[in-house]
Amino acid sequence: MLLTLKAVNAELAKRGIKAQLENGGGYFYFRDGDAEDWLDRTAQVPKVSSLTLEQWIEEFGKLKKRNAEIFGATKGKEVRSKKRSINL
């Protein structure tokens, strides 16, 4: 039986993860909820069935961790624009 987006999204919801996996045409990405503000949200696989259900859950966890590290690295740094500076 081939894995479907519907099955992956159902498993995400079952585990309390508020995000959806979507097809980006040659890659897949997580959107909405927990993944809303992520900078890195993609998995470079051609088909949803390229990974197992458990691997998709692991991929979500890896991306969540990577984004936490990205945002942690920018916390407390200043971004300057021509008009004003903004603290991140």
HUURLIN-V237482 format. One record per residue. OMEGA is omega in radians with two decimals (none if undefined). Layout:
omega=OMEGA
omega=OMEGA
This chain:
omega=3.14
omega=3.11
omega=-3.14
omega=3.05
omega=-3.14
omega=-3.14
omega=3.13
omega=-3.13
omega=3.08
omega=3.12
omega=3.08
omega=-3.14
omega=3.13
omega=-3.13
omega=3.10
omega=3.13
omega=-3.12
omega=3.10
omega=3.11
omega=3.01
omega=-3.13
omega=3.09
omega=3.13
omega=-3.12
omega=-3.10
omega=3.07
omega=3.10
omega=-3.13
omega=3.07
omega=-3.13
omega=3.05
omega=3.05
omega=-3.10
omega=-3.08
omega=-3.02
omega=-3.05
omega=-3.11
omega=3.01
omega=3.12
omega=-3.06
omega=-3.01
omega=3.01
omega=-3.08
omega=3.07
omega=-3.07
omega=-3.09
omega=3.09
omega=-3.13
omega=3.05
omega=3.09
omega=3.04
omega=3.10
omega=3.13
omega=3.11
omega=3.07
omega=3.11
omega=3.08
omega=3.13
omega=3.07
omega=3.13
omega=3.11
omega=-3.14
omega=3.09
omega=3.13
omega=-3.14
omega=3.13
omega=3.06
omega=3.11
omega=3.12
omega=-3.12
omega=3.08
omega=-3.14
omega=-3.12
omega=-3.11
omega=3.11
omega=3.09
omega=-3.10
omega=3.02
omega=-3.09
omega=2.99
omega=-3.13
omega=-3.06
omega=-3.05
omega=3.03
omega=-3.12
omega=3.06
omega=3.06
omega=none
